[in-house]
Amino acid sequence: MAFAAVVVVVVVGLTVAAVAFAAGATTTGTGSLPTGTQVYTENDHSHVSGTVTYDHVPPVGGAHNPVQLNCGIYTVPVPNENAVHSMEHGAVWITYQPNLPPDQVATLQQIVSTHYVGTERYLVLSPYAGIPAPIVASAWGYQLTVSQASDPRLVQFITQFAGGGQGGEQGGPCTGGVGSPL
C-alpha cells in the first residue's frame, strides 16, 4: 500500500509540474518564473569575432564577442554579440521596438535606473528593430515579451534574473567593456 501511495504522489507531482510548465509557470531554484517566460537551452559560450547569426530575436545566449557590453541605458541599438556576453555575466537585456511611444520608453528607463543587484547594475536597455513584441526582456536562456512597460511581469523578470547565474558567469563585470550608456 505504501508503494502505491508513493506512485500516486509521484504521478500527481509530475502532472502538476506539466500543467504549470504548459501555463508558463515553470520554476527554478529561486521561485516561479513570470507567466509567459520562455525557456531556451543555450549551451554555446564560445568567444568569437565578427557577427553571429542567432536563433532568437533578440538573442537569449550563444556564441558572443569576448568583450561585454557596459550595462546601462542606450538610446541606439547595441551589438548583439557584446550584449550576449553581458547576459552571460547575469545581465537582463530589455529591448523595445524603436517606435515605442516616448512615455513607454521613459517608464523603461525609470525601471532600469531604479533596479540594481548588489553594487553593480546588471541591466541593459536598448531599442531593437524587428522584435516580436513592443518590449522583450532577455536573460541567458530566458525571454519574456510584454506590450506595456508597466506590465508587472517585467519587474518580476528583472528581479528573477538580474545578476543571476543563469549565464554561467555570475558576478562577471557589466562594466569595463564597450558601449557608452547614458
N, C-alpha and C positions, 0 to 999 in steps of 0.2 A: 504494500500500500504506500509506503514512504517513497519508493521508486516512482510510482505513478504520480504522486504529488510533485516530485521534482520535475518530471517530464512536463506536467501541466504548467508549472511555474516557468520553465524554460520556453515552452511554446507561447505562452501568453506574453512573456517578456519580449520575445522575438517579434511577435505580431504588433505589440505596442511600438517597438522601435521602427518597424517597417512603416507603420501608419505615420509616425512622427516624421520619418525621413521624407515620405511622399508629400507631407504637408509643409516641408521646408523647415521643420523644427529639429534638425539634427543637432547633436550635442558634441561638445569637445570636453576636455578635462576642466574647462573653466566655466561651463554653463551652456545654455541654449543659444544657438545662433539666431540672429534676427530672421523672422519669417521672410522667405523669398531668397535667402542666401544660397547661391550656387556653389558647389564644392567641386574642385578640379584637382587631378593629380598632376603635379608639376615636379618632375624629378631631375630635370636638366639644370644644373647650377654652374655650367661652364662659362668661363670668361672668353669673349670673342671680340674681335674688332669689326667694325662695319655695321651694316644694317642687318637686323634679324627679322625674319617673317614669323610672326606669332600666330598661334591658332585661335586666339581670342582677341576681341577688340573691346576695350583696351586689354593689354596682356595681363595675365594673372601669375606670371612666372616664366621661367625658361632661361635659355642662354641669354647673356647680357654683357654689357660693357664692363671692363674691370674697374671703372670709376663710378661711384654712386652719384646720384643727383642730390644736391643740397635740398633738404626738406624745407617747405615753406609754401608761400602763395605766389603763383605765377599767373600772369595775365596773357601769356602767349603759350602755345604748345611747347612741350618739352620732349626730348628724345626718349622714346620707349626704352631703349637699351640701358640708359642711365637710371630711369625711374624704376625699372625692374630690379636693378641692383639695390636700390633703396628699399624696395619691398622685401628683398632677401634679408635685409637687416631688421625688418619688422615694421617698415613704413606702410601706412594706408595711403593709397593714391586715389584721390577723389577727382574725377574728371566730369566735365559738363559740356553740353553742346555749346558751340560758340554763339548761337543765337538765344541762349537762355536769358530771360529778362534780367535787367540790371538789379532789381530788388532781390531776385533769387541768388545772383552771384554775390551780392553783399551779404546775404544770410550765410552762404557757404563760407565766405571769408571770415565772418564772425565766428562761425563754428570752429574753423581751423585755428583761428588765433586764440581761442579760449581752451582748447583741449591739448593738454600736454601729458606726457608719460615721463615721470622722473624729472630729470633736469634737461632732457633733450626732447624736442618735438619730433614725433615720427609721423608727420602728415605732409602730404604733397597735394596741392590743389592746382589744377590747370585746365584750360579749355582743350577739347579733343574732338575734332570733326569726325563724323561717321559713327559715333557710338549709338547703341541700340535704344537708349532712353535719354531723357533730359540730363540725368545725373547717374553716374556709375561709380561706386566705391569698390576698390580692389585691394586685396591683400594677397600675399603669396598663396595661391590655391583657392582663393575665395572671392566671390564677387556678388554685389548687391546692386540692383537697379531701382531707382526711385524717380518719381516725376516731380516732386517738390522738395526744396531744401529743408522745409520744416518737418518732413517725414521723420518721426522719432526713431525709426529703424536705422537711420543714418548715424545718429549719435551712438546707438547700440552697437553698430558695426565698428565704429571708431573705438569705443570702449573695449570691445572684444579683442581687437587685433592690433591697435597701435602700440608699438614697442614689443610685440609678442614674438615668440619663437617659431612661428609657422613657416618662415623662410629659411630656417636652419642656421641663421647667423644673428640670433638675438643679441642686442647690445652693440652691434656693429654701428659705426658712425653714420649719422644722417647729415653731417656737415663735413667740410673739408674736401668736398668733391667738386662737381661742376654745377653751373647754374647760379643765377643771381635772383633769388626770390625777393619779394617786396620787403 
